[in-house]
């Protein structure tokens, strides 16, 4: 295993751990944005600031206003002095169509995901947009 693969596995493992902080019951997704080997942002799926930490309705459907992990991570960068330009996004679940637009527009140049979402049109969009997308399954030893 080369050094980049070691970094990819380590950052994905950290994103997985971060995702466990989510209050969502159906899926717990974590994301890290890394630039120049430095984590510049993190995020997990959840409700916006000021809302109750309940992601699903009474019928166990995800509420429409729940933010995805990568959107939360990108929004944190937008409110800071950092930039996503040229960064890598590590995420436990491949991005949806809506988040793939945010990823592209934010300047992220590489996405590494652990598990494929049922709809891969977000991944297809990113690839078409010139973003490098790598599927790296988490190791069996990852909690």
Biotite code that builds the C-alpha atoms (Angstrom):
import biotite.structure as struc

atoms = struc.array([
    struc.Atom([0.000, 0.000, 0.000], chain_id="A", res_id=1, res_name="UNK", atom_name="CA", element="C"),
    struc.Atom([1.448, 3.377, -0.992], chain_id="A", res_id=2, res_name="UNK", atom_name="CA", element="C"),
    struc.Atom([1.453, 6.492, 1.191], chain_id="A", res_id=3, res_name="UNK", atom_name="CA", element="C"),
    struc.Atom([-1.576, 8.074, -0.541], chain_id="A", res_id=4, res_name="UNK", atom_name="CA", element="C"),
    struc.Atom([-3.626, 4.920, 0.054], chain_id="A", res_id=5, res_name="UNK", atom_name="CA", element="C"),
    struc.Atom([-2.621, 5.011, 3.708], chain_id="A", res_id=6, res_name="UNK", atom_name="CA", element="C"),
    struc.Atom([-3.782, 8.637, 3.962], chain_id="A", res_id=7, res_name="UNK", atom_name="CA", element="C"),
    struc.Atom([-7.026, 7.817, 2.135], chain_id="A", res_id=8, res_name="UNK", atom_name="CA", element="C"),
    struc.Atom([-7.783, 4.963, 4.541], chain_id="A", res_id=9, res_name="UNK", atom_name="CA", element="C"),
    struc.Atom([-6.920, 7.069, 7.589], chain_id="A", res_id=10, res_name="UNK", atom_name="CA", element="C"),
    struc.Atom([-9.047, 10.051, 6.531], chain_id="A", res_id=11, res_name="UNK", atom_name="CA", element="C"),
    struc.Atom([-11.992, 7.813, 5.584], chain_id="A", res_id=12, res_name="UNK", atom_name="CA", element="C"),
    struc.Atom([-11.743, 6.086, 8.954], chain_id="A", res_id=13, res_name="UNK", atom_name="CA", element="C"),
    struc.Atom([-11.796, 9.502, 10.645], chain_id="A", res_id=14, res_name="UNK", atom_name="CA", element="C"),
    struc.Atom([-14.809, 10.549, 8.542], chain_id="A", res_id=15, res_name="UNK", atom_name="CA", element="C"),
    struc.Atom([-16.576, 7.338, 9.623], chain_id="A", res_id=16, res_name="UNK", atom_name="CA", element="C"),
    struc.Atom([-15.878, 8.111, 13.277], chain_id="A", res_id=17, res_name="UNK", atom_name="CA", element="C"),
    struc.Atom([-17.060, 11.704, 12.808], chain_id="A", res_id=18, res_name="UNK", atom_name="CA", element="C"),
    struc.Atom([-20.272, 10.469, 11.170], chain_id="A", res_id=19, res_name="UNK", atom_name="CA", element="C"),
    struc.Atom([-21.153, 8.541, 14.326], chain_id="A", res_id=20, res_name="UNK", atom_name="CA", element="C"),
    struc.Atom([-21.833, 11.920, 15.983], chain_id="A", res_id=21, res_name="UNK", atom_name="CA", element="C"),
    struc.Atom([-24.892, 12.381, 13.742], chain_id="A", res_id=22, res_name="UNK", atom_name="CA", element="C"),
    struc.Atom([-28.296, 12.260, 15.402], chain_id="A", res_id=23, res_name="UNK", atom_name="CA", element="C"),
    struc.Atom([-29.783, 10.720, 12.255], chain_id="A", res_id=24, res_name="UNK", atom_name="CA", element="C"),
    struc.Atom([-31.014, 7.178, 12.732], chain_id="A", res_id=25, res_name="UNK", atom_name="CA", element="C"),
    struc.Atom([-31.342, 5.946, 9.119], chain_id="A", res_id=26, res_name="UNK", atom_name="CA", element="C"),
    struc.Atom([-27.830, 6.858, 7.991], chain_id="A", res_id=27, res_name="UNK", atom_name="CA", element="C"),
    struc.Atom([-24.854, 8.339, 9.779], chain_id="A", res_id=28, res_name="UNK", atom_name="CA", element="C"),
    struc.Atom([-22.579, 10.033, 7.254], chain_id="A", res_id=29, res_name="UNK", atom_name="CA", element="C"),
    struc.Atom([-19.302, 11.784, 7.977], chain_id="A", res_id=30, res_name="UNK", atom_name="CA", element="C"),
    struc.Atom([-17.144, 14.059, 5.820], chain_id="A", res_id=31, res_name="UNK", atom_name="CA", element="C"),
    struc.Atom([-13.702, 15.654, 6.047], chain_id="A", res_id=32, res_name="UNK", atom_name="CA", element="C"),
    struc.Atom([-12.204, 18.241, 3.719], chain_id="A", res_id=33, res_name="UNK", atom_name="CA", element="C"),
    struc.Atom([-8.418, 17.960, 3.498], chain_id="A", res_id=34, res_name="UNK", atom_name="CA", element="C"),
    struc.Atom([-6.066, 20.440, 1.862], chain_id="A", res_id=35, res_name="UNK", atom_name="CA", element="C"),
    struc.Atom([-2.289, 20.146, 1.873], chain_id="A", res_id=36, res_name="UNK", atom_name="CA", element="C"),
    struc.Atom([-2.564, 17.214, 4.317], chain_id="A", res_id=37, res_name="UNK", atom_name="CA", element="C"),
    struc.Atom([-4.469, 19.399, 6.776], chain_id="A", res_id=38, res_name="UNK", atom_name="CA", element="C"),
    struc.Atom([-8.103, 18.872, 7.766], chain_id="A", res_id=39, res_name="UNK", atom_name="CA", element="C"),
    struc.Atom([-9.767, 22.214, 7.067], chain_id="A", res_id=40, res_name="UNK", atom_name="CA", element="C"),
    struc.Atom([-13.356, 21.163, 7.755], chain_id="A", res_id=41, res_name="UNK", atom_name="CA", element="C"),
    struc.Atom([-15.585, 18.368, 8.949], chain_id="A", res_id=42, res_name="UNK", atom_name="CA", element="C"),
    struc.Atom([-19.260, 17.610, 8.865], chain_id="A", res_id=43, res_name="UNK", atom_name="CA", element="C"),
    struc.Atom([-21.924, 15.026, 9.456], chain_id="A", res_id=44, res_name="UNK", atom_name="CA", element="C"),
    struc.Atom([-25.529, 14.823, 8.376], chain_id="A", res_id=45, res_name="UNK", atom_name="CA", element="C"),
    struc.Atom([-28.015, 16.598, 10.610], chain_id="A", res_id=46, res_name="UNK", atom_name="CA", element="C"),
    struc.Atom([-30.485, 19.396, 11.079], chain_id="A", res_id=47, res_name="UNK", atom_name="CA", element="C"),
    struc.Atom([-29.527, 23.065, 10.667], chain_id="A", res_id=48, res_name="UNK", atom_name="CA", element="C"),
    struc.Atom([-28.346, 25.080, 13.684], chain_id="A", res_id=49, res_name="UNK", atom_name="CA", element="C"),
    struc.Atom([-31.202, 25.971, 16.004], chain_id="A", res_id=50, res_name="UNK", atom_name="CA", element="C"),
    struc.Atom([-33.402, 23.026, 15.007], chain_id="A", res_id=51, res_name="UNK", atom_name="CA", element="C"),
    struc.Atom([-34.115, 19.987, 17.168], chain_id="A", res_id=52, res_name="UNK", atom_name="CA", element="C"),
    struc.Atom([-31.649, 17.163, 16.597], chain_id="A", res_id=53, res_name="UNK", atom_name="CA", element="C"),
    struc.Atom([-34.240, 14.839, 15.080], chain_id="A", res_id=54, res_name="UNK", atom_name="CA", element="C"),
    struc.Atom([-33.587, 13.916, 11.452], chain_id="A", res_id=55, res_name="UNK", atom_name="CA", element="C"),
    struc.Atom([-36.542, 11.607, 10.753], chain_id="A", res_id=56, res_name="UNK", atom_name="CA", element="C"),
    struc.Atom([-40.281, 12.223, 10.929], chain_id="A", res_id=57, res_name="UNK", atom_name="CA", element="C"),
    struc.Atom([-42.862, 9.971, 12.602], chain_id="A", res_id=58, res_name="UNK", atom_name="CA", element="C"),
    struc.Atom([-42.856, 7.677, 9.545], chain_id="A", res_id=59, res_name="UNK", atom_name="CA", element="C"),
    struc.Atom([-39.027, 7.369, 9.685], chain_id="A", res_id=60, res_name="UNK", atom_name="CA", element="C"),
    struc.Atom([-38.467, 9.429, 6.534], chain_id="A", res_id=61, res_name="UNK", atom_name="CA", element="C"),
    struc.Atom([-35.613, 11.926, 6.549], chain_id="A", res_id=62, res_name="UNK", atom_name="CA", element="C"),
    struc.Atom([-36.893, 15.479, 7.007], chain_id="A", res_id=63, res_name="UNK", atom_name="CA", element="C"),
    struc.Atom([-36.402, 17.606, 3.901], chain_id="A", res_id=64, res_name="UNK", atom_name="CA", element="C"),
    struc.Atom([-34.252, 20.192, 5.652], chain_id="A", res_id=65, res_name="UNK", atom_name="CA", element="C"),
    struc.Atom([-31.595, 17.792, 6.951], chain_id="A", res_id=66, res_name="UNK", atom_name="CA", element="C"),
    struc.Atom([-28.170, 18.843, 5.657], chain_id="A", res_id=67, res_name="UNK", atom_name="CA", element="C"),
    struc.Atom([-25.851, 16.234, 4.194], chain_id="A", res_id=68, res_name="UNK", atom_name="CA", element="C"),
    struc.Atom([-22.392, 15.754, 5.697], chain_id="A", res_id=69, res_name="UNK", atom_name="CA", element="C"),
    struc.Atom([-20.517, 17.207, 2.720], chain_id="A", res_id=70, res_name="UNK", atom_name="CA", element="C"),
    struc.Atom([-22.810, 20.252, 2.591], chain_id="A", res_id=71, res_name="UNK", atom_name="CA", element="C"),
    struc.Atom([-22.158, 20.896, 6.282], chain_id="A", res_id=72, res_name="UNK", atom_name="CA", element="C"),
    struc.Atom([-18.391, 20.612, 5.749], chain_id="A", res_id=73, res_name="UNK", atom_name="CA", element="C"),
    struc.Atom([-18.450, 22.943, 2.712], chain_id="A", res_id=74, res_name="UNK", atom_name="CA", element="C"),
    struc.Atom([-20.614, 25.484, 4.558], chain_id="A", res_id=75, res_name="UNK", atom_name="CA", element="C"),
    struc.Atom([-18.160, 25.518, 7.475], chain_id="A", res_id=76, res_name="UNK", atom_name="CA", element="C"),
    struc.Atom([-15.370, 26.418, 5.052], chain_id="A", res_id=77, res_name="UNK", atom_name="CA", element="C"),
    struc.Atom([-17.527, 29.132, 3.480], chain_id="A", res_id=78, res_name="UNK", atom_name="CA", element="C"),
    struc.Atom([-17.845, 30.752, 6.904], chain_id="A", res_id=79, res_name="UNK", atom_name="CA", element="C"),
    struc.Atom([-14.095, 30.654, 7.542], chain_id="A", res_id=80, res_name="UNK", atom_name="CA", element="C"),
    struc.Atom([-10.935, 32.100, 6.036], chain_id="A", res_id=81, res_name="UNK", atom_name="CA", element="C"),
    struc.Atom([-10.144, 28.779, 4.329], chain_id="A", res_id=82, res_name="UNK", atom_name="CA", element="C"),
    struc.Atom([-10.875, 27.765, 0.738], chain_id="A", res_id=83, res_name="UNK", atom_name="CA", element="C"),
    struc.Atom([-11.847, 24.380, -0.721], chain_id="A", res_id=84, res_name="UNK", atom_name="CA", element="C"),
    struc.Atom([-9.929, 25.173, -3.915], chain_id="A", res_id=85, res_name="UNK", atom_name="CA", element="C"),
    struc.Atom([-7.883, 22.074, -4.798], chain_id="A", res_id=86, res_name="UNK", atom_name="CA", element="C"),
    struc.Atom([-8.954, 20.154, -1.684], chain_id="A", res_id=87, res_name="UNK", atom_name="CA", element="C"),
    struc.Atom([-10.005, 16.523, -1.254], chain_id="A", res_id=88, res_name="UNK", atom_name="CA", element="C"),
    struc.Atom([-13.345, 15.536, 0.252], chain_id="A", res_id=89, res_name="UNK", atom_name="CA", element="C"),
    struc.Atom([-13.433, 12.278, 2.211], chain_id="A", res_id=90, res_name="UNK", atom_name="CA", element="C"),
    struc.Atom([-16.955, 11.017, 2.748], chain_id="A", res_id=91, res_name="UNK", atom_name="CA", element="C"),
    struc.Atom([-18.448, 7.769, 3.981], chain_id="A", res_id=92, res_name="UNK", atom_name="CA", element="C"),
    struc.Atom([-21.296, 7.753, 1.413], chain_id="A", res_id=93, res_name="UNK", atom_name="CA", element="C"),
    struc.Atom([-20.985, 8.850, -2.218], chain_id="A", res_id=94, res_name="UNK", atom_name="CA", element="C"),
    struc.Atom([-22.504, 12.285, -2.841], chain_id="A", res_id=95, res_name="UNK", atom_name="CA", element="C"),
    struc.Atom([-26.029, 12.839, -4.106], chain_id="A", res_id=96, res_name="UNK", atom_name="CA", element="C"),
    struc.Atom([-26.833, 14.987, -7.146], chain_id="A", res_id=97, res_name="UNK", atom_name="CA", element="C"),
    struc.Atom([-27.448, 18.158, -5.141], chain_id="A", res_id=98, res_name="UNK", atom_name="CA", element="C"),
    struc.Atom([-24.269, 17.871, -3.084], chain_id="A", res_id=99, res_name="UNK", atom_name="CA", element="C"),
    struc.Atom([-22.188, 17.040, -6.153], chain_id="A", res_id=100, res_name="UNK", atom_name="CA", element="C"),
    struc.Atom([-23.018, 20.500, -7.517], chain_id="A", res_id=101, res_name="UNK", atom_name="CA", element="C"),
    struc.Atom([-21.822, 22.096, -4.266], chain_id="A", res_id=102, res_name="UNK", atom_name="CA", element="C"),
    struc.Atom([-18.641, 20.005, -4.343], chain_id="A", res_id=103, res_name="UNK", atom_name="CA", element="C"),
    struc.Atom([-17.824, 21.061, -7.904], chain_id="A", res_id=104, res_name="UNK", atom_name="CA", element="C"),
    struc.Atom([-18.608, 24.744, -7.342], chain_id="A", res_id=105, res_name="UNK", atom_name="CA", element="C"),
    struc.Atom([-16.566, 24.841, -4.118], chain_id="A", res_id=106, res_name="UNK", atom_name="CA", element="C"),
    struc.Atom([-13.374, 23.946, -6.005], chain_id="A", res_id=107, res_name="UNK", atom_name="CA", element="C"),
    struc.Atom([-12.863, 20.493, -4.497], chain_id="A", res_id=108, res_name="UNK", atom_name="CA", element="C"),
    struc.Atom([-10.763, 18.512, -6.984], chain_id="A", res_id=109, res_name="UNK", atom_name="CA", element="C"),
    struc.Atom([-10.959, 14.994, -5.533], chain_id="A", res_id=110, res_name="UNK", atom_name="CA", element="C"),
    struc.Atom([-13.649, 12.991, -3.742], chain_id="A", res_id=111, res_name="UNK", atom_name="CA", element="C"),
    struc.Atom([-12.909, 9.750, -1.908], chain_id="A", res_id=112, res_name="UNK", atom_name="CA", element="C"),
    struc.Atom([-15.942, 7.791, -0.701], chain_id="A", res_id=113, res_name="UNK", atom_name="CA", element="C"),
    struc.Atom([-16.319, 4.517, 1.187], chain_id="A", res_id=114, res_name="UNK", atom_name="CA", element="C"),
    struc.Atom([-19.823, 3.313, 0.272], chain_id="A", res_id=115, res_name="UNK", atom_name="CA", element="C"),
    struc.Atom([-21.816, 3.880, -2.910], chain_id="A", res_id=116, res_name="UNK", atom_name="CA", element="C"),
    struc.Atom([-25.209, 5.574, -2.583], chain_id="A", res_id=117, res_name="UNK", atom_name="CA", element="C"),
    struc.Atom([-28.042, 3.868, -4.493], chain_id="A", res_id=118, res_name="UNK", atom_name="CA", element="C"),
    struc.Atom([-28.042, 6.681, -7.078], chain_id="A", res_id=119, res_name="UNK", atom_name="CA", element="C"),
    struc.Atom([-24.610, 7.309, -8.603], chain_id="A", res_id=120, res_name="UNK", atom_name="CA", element="C"),
    struc.Atom([-25.636, 10.287, -10.762], chain_id="A", res_id=121, res_name="UNK", atom_name="CA", element="C"),
    struc.Atom([-23.772, 12.611, -8.362], chain_id="A", res_id=122, res_name="UNK", atom_name="CA", element="C"),
    struc.Atom([-20.561, 10.649, -8.930], chain_id="A", res_id=123, res_name="UNK", atom_name="CA", element="C"),
    struc.Atom([-21.181, 10.673, -12.690], chain_id="A", res_id=124, res_name="UNK", atom_name="CA", element="C"),
    struc.Atom([-21.678, 14.460, -12.626], chain_id="A", res_id=125, res_name="UNK", atom_name="CA", element="C"),
    struc.Atom([-18.450, 15.009, -10.683], chain_id="A", res_id=126, res_name="UNK", atom_name="CA", element="C"),
    struc.Atom([-16.481, 12.809, -13.074], chain_id="A", res_id=127, res_name="UNK", atom_name="CA", element="C"),
    struc.Atom([-17.907, 14.708, -16.054], chain_id="A", res_id=128, res_name="UNK", atom_name="CA", element="C"),
    struc.Atom([-16.948, 17.977, -14.317], chain_id="A", res_id=129, res_name="UNK", atom_name="CA", element="C"),
    struc.Atom([-13.331, 16.835, -14.033], chain_id="A", res_id=130, res_name="UNK", atom_name="CA", element="C"),
    struc.Atom([-13.336, 16.001, -10.326], chain_id="A", res_id=131, res_name="UNK", atom_name="CA", element="C"),
    struc.Atom([-11.349, 12.854, -9.525], chain_id="A", res_id=132, res_name="UNK", atom_name="CA", element="C"),
    struc.Atom([-13.634, 10.376, -7.740], chain_id="A", res_id=133, res_name="UNK", atom_name="CA", element="C"),
    struc.Atom([-12.246, 7.320, -5.974], chain_id="A", res_id=134, res_name="UNK", atom_name="CA", element="C"),
    struc.Atom([-14.177, 4.530, -4.279], chain_id="A", res_id=135, res_name="UNK", atom_name="CA", element="C"),
    struc.Atom([-12.145, 3.232, -1.337], chain_id="A", res_id=136, res_name="UNK", atom_name="CA", element="C"),
    struc.Atom([-14.064, 0.759, 0.842], chain_id="A", res_id=137, res_name="UNK", atom_name="CA", element="C"),
    struc.Atom([-13.348, 1.055, 4.547], chain_id="A", res_id=138, res_name="UNK", atom_name="CA", element="C"),
    struc.Atom([-11.133, -1.659, 5.981], chain_id="A", res_id=139, res_name="UNK", atom_name="CA", element="C"),
    struc.Atom([-12.803, -4.551, 7.816], chain_id="A", res_id=140, res_name="UNK", atom_name="CA", element="C"),
    struc.Atom([-11.035, -3.464, 11.000], chain_id="A", res_id=141, res_name="UNK", atom_name="CA", element="C"),
    struc.Atom([-12.731, -0.055, 10.954], chain_id="A", res_id=142, res_name="UNK", atom_name="CA", element="C"),
    struc.Atom([-15.274, 0.216, 13.788], chain_id="A", res_id=143, res_name="UNK", atom_name="CA", element="C"),
])
